[in-house]
Amino acid sequence: AQSVTQPDIHITVSEGASLELRCNYSYGATPYLFWYVQSPGQGLQLLLKYFSGDTLVQGIKGFEAEFKRSQSSFNLRKPSVHWSDAAEYFCAVGARGNEKLTFGTGTRLTIIP
Amino acid sequence: EAGVVQSPRYKIIEKKQPVAFWCNPISGHNTLYWYLQNLGQGPELLIRYENEEAVDDSQLPKDRFSAERLKGVDSTLKIQPAELGDSAVYLCASSQGLALNTGELFFGEGSRLTVL
């Protein structure tokens, strides 16, 4: 069965600092990987996705993620965070032929001035 | 373009009462999902529709939960009777075709249920 682990429940960073949110997945074959963001009172919004090809994926709002098969990881990065990036971030894994998208428990990001 | 619309946004009920949530997906999206999001957790799939057919309802507690998607557009999720443990956010999402082909689910803002 597929699973996702987000080891950091809560991360606090200063505005302008770099960010890395960790995501580890478990799946036997090549996974489809996603990062979603949920702002307070809002629905989840797709940041980026990885299906195949280039392992460094660019997304919206200046985010990127790197797929590392050897580490079963898909970490999300941003070189310089903005106060508006404060939100909950969810990593998710799926697979072709299995429409079930499995989400991690999320990482809450707080931005301090 | 309008997004996924859900109502009500908030609902407070006594245990054992019924409750219903409504979802209007993005126009043209034939796949509709209901997810459950408990506090501090990621969303978990309850049911997936392709047009009006429920193709995956394996996670739906069928003793008290029911869902329908008449005419393959709007959908309703019902709980009867509600229990304290049902307090959560119920998310609706839609996609054009299978999300893992197109790569994107579009989520509504959710319906937050509190059972007292």
Contacts between the chains, C-beta under 8 A, distances in Angstrom:
chain1	res1	chain2	res2	distance
A	4	B	42	7.6
A	9	B	40	7.9
A	32	B	100	5.5
A	32	B	103	7.6
A	34	B	103	7.8
A	36	B	107	7.9
A	41	B	109	6.7
A	42	B	109	6.0
A	43	B	3	7.4
A	43	B	4	6.8
A	43	B	91	6.8
A	43	B	93	7.9
A	43	B	106	7.8
A	43	B	107	3.5
A	43	B	108	5.2
A	43	B	109	4.8
A	43	B	110	6.4
A	44	B	43	7.2
A	44	B	91	7.4
A	44	B	93	7.8
A	44	B	105	7.5
A	44	B	107	4.3
A	45	B	107	7.3
A	46	B	103	7.7
A	46	B	104	4.9
A	46	B	105	7.1
A	49	B	103	4.7
A	49	B	104	7.2
A	51	B	103	6.6
A	90	B	42	5.2
A	90	B	43	7.5
A	92	B	42	7.4
A	94	B	99	7.5
A	94	B	100	4.8
A	95	B	100	7.2
A	96	B	100	6.0
A	96	B	101	7.9
A	98	B	100	7.6
A	99	B	48	6.2
A	99	B	55	7.9
A	99	B	56	6.6
A	99	B	98	5.7
A	99	B	99	6.7
A	99	B	100	5.9
A	100	B	45	5.9
A	100	B	56	7.1
A	101	B	45	7.0
A	101	B	99	6.6
A	101	B	100	7.2
A	101	B	105	7.0
A	103	B	42	3.1
A	103	B	43	5.1
A	103	B	44	7.3
A	104	B	42	5.3
A	105	B	40	6.8
A	105	B	41	5.5
A	105	B	42	5.3
A	106	B	40	7.5
A	106	B	41	7.4
A	106	B	42	5.6
